[in-house]
Amino acid sequence: MKANALRLYGARDLRLETMELQGAGRDAVLVEIVTNSICMSDWKAATLGERHKRVPKDIATNPIMIGHEVCGIVREVGEKWRDRYAPGQRVSVQPAFNLPGRELETMGYAWPTMGGETTAIRIPDEVLEQGCLLPCEGDAPFFACSLAEPVSCIVSALRTSYHNQFNSHVHRMGPENGGTMLLLAGCGAMGLAAVDIACHWPESRPRRLVVTDVDARRIERAALVFGLPPPKDGRSSGVVNGVELHFIDTSAEKDPVALLKGVNVDGATRHDDPTATGGGYDDVLLFAAVPQLITQSSALLGFGGCLNFFAGPMDQGFSAPFNFYNVHYMGHHCVGSSGGDVKDMEDSLSWISGGVLHPEVMVTHVGGLDSAAEATLTLHERPGGKRLVYTHVSMPMTPIDEFAEKGKTDPFFAELARLCPNGLWTKAAEEALLAGAKALK
């Protein structure tokens, strides 16, 4: 099978080229990729090339496929796997294969025949044995199943957080149910997915969720997609699925710690004593690798509070001041995780297919495979959330909020604009794009 694949040859050296994939044989599976969403981790890999921890040193002569947030259709199945997979089946992939002794060899970083920015991949037996090829049940659109991978990373992070009762050594995994949660730098793509999960997750929900950012446009969009009123003086508040939700622009705030604690002092804490934490939060999730924000996070934790450091720094020496007096006396602690596992991915696919979670809040741009290289390399420079790639399509990477303007001269974009209420990508918009977009040659 031929594949049009975006391959990485070195730092900032991405090439879209045609390659030949070996057939399924006895024990592999061939999958046609329909959608892939671009991750900030893709930008890191493409920027660093062979200097990235997960990328092999020989990519100049043995390039790898990039991308790992995929959904596609099974096209060919080896005899060994015909009791589990069938041609025509819709599937996604958990890219962290966790092969013993080869844990860093994840899809999109280390494999010549498996990635997201391609029209087809070949999944070998050793990966299939890990249960990483996952069926997408129900009628969820391709793009939503692609986004199950980043959603699973947040689910994994939340499941990694923990709390324990005072004078107890038993850890309760997950955020404090009915507690208070703060997302710092939380109006980017992953932050908005975390808001959606926090408000709708079947496993636990906070009673209060406070989300900060320093970009007024991101705050405005966040309020819009979650049905809150337009921000006034940098703030928008409301209730989503029983969760008290606040979006706050802290860009001009001289003392953001005092401001954010002030939002959280009017209700009882889990210890029924608001003075015990002075407005501190049970759970703080940090979405930006900024030393100042780590120090602020430390100051914003309540008694027994958990800081979840979700942002992945590029600097291997990254560090920041953290109040260890409060580690000792207030039970403050910090956790981190990188990616999810098969169970996280299975659950995410199930919740998305069942309409429990709404990953469309992450998507701000849509384009074809011929736009993926530039979109990846400029991801850190240009504002917006998830860039969604349709791999069989030729289309510039286009912001959804520009569809209407483009639609004044192009009926194709006019139709897409009509099908994207509140700037949200939809199943109907996906169907219209797949039916009407220019095919990649």
JOZIVEN-V302844 format. One record per helix or strand of 2 or more residues. SS is the DSSP state (2 for helix, 1 for strand). FROM is the first residue (numbers start at 0). TO is the last residue. Records with the same first field share a line. If there is no record, write none. Layout:
# JOZIVEN-V302844
SS=FROM-TO / FROM-TO
This chain:
# JOZIVEN-V302844
1=1-9 / 12-19 / 28-37 / 63-64 / 69-76 / 89-92 / 119-122 / 132-134 / 161-162 / 171-172 / 179-183 / 207-212 / 234-239 / 242-248 / 280-285 / 300-308 / 332-335 / 362-367 / 385-389 / 397-398
2=39-50 / 78-80 / 124-127 / 141-145 / 147-159 / 188-199 / 215-224 / 255-261 / 273-275 / 290-299 / 323-328 / 341-352 / 358-361 / 368-376 / 399-405 / 410-417 / 420-422 / 426-435
